[in-house]
Amino acid sequence: MVYVPALILWASAGTRYAAAPRGPEQGLFWLALVLAVAGLALAAWTVRLFLTFGAGTPAPWNPPRKLVVRGPYRHLRNPMIGSVLILLLAEALFLSAWPLAIWLLVFFAANAIYFPLVEEPGLERRFGEAYRVYKRNVPRWLPRLTPWTQP
């Protein structure tokens, strides 16, 4: 969210794909600002849920020891990655940078491959049937309109 976009911006500086930050007189500036605030709020909320209810962190060396099915996790299986996607979109819009939009798509594609092949099988091993039931009821990428309630 920070280092790769910074590298992309550095590499594209001086080219026709260089960033051109939007100003407050432009509508996309405000859309980017709203998205950035929403993305940061969602990221903070999901991390807090991992800490308080999951008894762990987003870090792979200290993952949650309890399955978190609260807040945004009742609508979407990956709200933390969703928050990163929202923030990357905000960066691309604010900086008017196509290379960042492409990075957003590459990041999403990588996660769309990684989650079903690596992350979800690991969660099934850690949380068993509870995660399998959750997975059947809560979508991976597009949120449910109504929150799912565990049986």
C-alpha positions as CSV (number, residue, x, y, z in Angstrom):
1,M,0.0,0.0,0.0
2,V,2.9,2.3,0.5
3,Y,6.2,0.8,-0.7
4,V,5.1,-0.6,-4.0
5,P,3.0,2.5,-5.0
6,A,6.0,4.6,-4.0
7,L,8.3,2.5,-6.3
8,I,5.7,2.7,-9.1
9,L,5.5,6.5,-8.7
10,W,9.3,6.8,-8.7
11,A,9.6,4.6,-11.8
12,S,6.9,6.5,-13.7
13,A,8.2,10.0,-12.8
14,G,9.0,12.0,-15.8
15,T,7.0,9.8,-18.1
16,R,3.5,10.4,-19.6
17,Y,2.3,8.1,-16.8
18,A,3.6,10.2,-14.0
19,A,1.3,11.2,-11.1
20,A,-0.6,14.4,-11.4
21,P,-2.2,15.0,-8.0
22,R,-5.8,16.3,-8.1
23,G,-6.7,19.5,-6.3
24,P,-9.8,20.2,-4.2
25,E,-11.5,21.9,-7.1
26,Q,-11.8,18.5,-8.8
27,G,-14.5,16.0,-7.9
28,L,-12.2,13.0,-8.0
29,F,-10.1,14.7,-5.2
30,W,-13.1,14.5,-2.9
31,L,-14.0,10.9,-4.0
32,A,-10.4,9.9,-3.3
33,L,-10.6,11.5,0.1
34,V,-13.8,9.8,1.0
35,L,-12.4,6.4,-0.1
36,A,-9.2,7.0,1.8
37,V,-11.1,7.8,5.0
38,A,-13.4,4.8,4.5
39,G,-10.4,2.5,3.7
40,L,-8.5,3.6,6.8
41,A,-11.5,3.2,9.0
42,L,-12.2,-0.3,7.7
43,A,-8.5,-1.3,8.1
44,A,-8.5,0.0,11.7
45,W,-11.8,-1.7,12.5
46,T,-10.6,-5.1,11.2
47,V,-7.3,-4.9,13.0
48,R,-9.1,-4.0,16.2
49,L,-11.4,-7.0,15.8
50,F,-8.4,-9.3,15.3
51,L,-6.8,-7.9,18.5
52,T,-9.9,-7.9,20.7
53,F,-12.0,-10.9,19.5
54,G,-9.5,-12.9,17.6
55,A,-6.8,-13.0,20.3
56,G,-4.2,-12.3,17.6
57,T,-3.0,-9.8,15.0
58,P,-2.9,-9.6,11.2
59,A,0.8,-10.6,11.3
60,P,1.5,-14.1,10.1
61,W,3.6,-14.9,13.2
62,N,0.7,-14.0,15.5
63,P,-2.5,-14.8,13.7
64,P,-5.9,-14.8,15.4
65,R,-6.6,-17.8,17.6
66,K,-10.3,-17.4,17.3
67,L,-12.4,-17.1,14.2
68,V,-13.6,-13.5,13.9
69,V,-17.2,-13.2,12.7
70,R,-18.2,-9.7,13.8
71,G,-18.6,-6.3,12.2
72,P,-17.5,-6.3,8.5
73,Y,-16.6,-10.0,8.7
74,R,-20.3,-10.8,8.8
75,H,-20.6,-9.3,5.3
76,L,-17.2,-10.2,3.7
77,R,-14.6,-12.8,4.3
78,N,-11.7,-10.5,3.5
79,P,-12.5,-6.9,4.6
80,M,-8.9,-6.3,5.6
81,I,-7.8,-6.8,2.0
82,G,-10.9,-4.9,0.9
83,S,-9.7,-2.0,2.9
84,V,-6.3,-2.1,1.1
85,L,-8.0,-2.3,-2.3
86,I,-10.1,0.8,-1.3
87,L,-6.9,2.6,-0.3
88,L,-5.1,1.7,-3.5
89,L,-8.1,3.0,-5.5
90,A,-8.0,6.2,-3.5
91,E,-4.3,6.6,-4.2
92,A,-4.8,6.0,-7.9
93,L,-7.6,8.5,-8.1
94,F,-6.0,11.2,-6.0
95,L,-2.7,11.0,-7.9
96,S,-4.4,10.4,-11.3
97,A,-1.9,7.6,-11.9
98,W,-2.7,4.8,-14.2
99,P,0.3,2.7,-13.1
100,L,-1.3,2.7,-9.6
101,A,-4.6,1.5,-11.0
102,I,-2.8,-1.3,-12.8
103,W,-1.1,-2.2,-9.5
104,L,-4.5,-2.3,-7.8
105,L,-5.6,-4.9,-10.4
106,V,-2.4,-6.9,-10.1
107,F,-2.7,-6.8,-6.2
108,F,-6.4,-8.0,-6.5
109,A,-5.5,-10.8,-8.9
110,A,-2.7,-12.0,-6.7
111,N,-5.0,-12.1,-3.7
112,A,-7.7,-13.8,-5.8
113,I,-5.3,-16.6,-6.4
114,Y,-3.6,-16.6,-3.0
115,F,-6.7,-16.7,-0.8
116,P,-8.4,-19.9,-2.2
117,L,-5.1,-21.7,-2.7
118,V,-3.2,-20.8,0.5
119,E,-5.1,-18.7,3.0
120,E,-8.5,-20.4,3.1
121,P,-7.1,-24.0,3.4
122,G,-5.0,-22.7,6.3
123,L,-8.0,-21.2,8.0
124,E,-9.9,-24.5,7.4
125,R,-7.1,-26.4,9.2
126,R,-7.1,-23.9,12.1
127,F,-10.8,-23.4,12.6
128,G,-12.3,-26.5,11.1
129,E,-16.0,-26.8,10.4
130,A,-16.7,-23.4,11.9
131,Y,-14.7,-21.8,9.0
132,R,-16.3,-24.1,6.4
133,V,-19.8,-23.0,7.5
134,Y,-18.6,-19.3,7.5
135,K,-17.1,-19.7,4.0
136,R,-20.3,-21.2,2.6
137,N,-22.3,-18.2,3.9
138,V,-20.1,-15.2,3.6
139,P,-18.7,-14.2,0.2
140,R,-15.0,-13.7,-0.4
141,W,-14.9,-10.4,-2.4
142,L,-18.4,-8.9,-2.8
143,P,-20.1,-8.1,0.5
144,R,-23.5,-9.5,1.5
145,L,-26.1,-6.8,1.9
146,T,-27.4,-8.4,5.1
147,P,-25.0,-9.5,7.9
148,W,-24.6,-13.2,8.3
149,T,-25.3,-14.6,11.8
150,Q,-23.6,-17.7,13.0
151,P,-26.0,-20.6,13.9
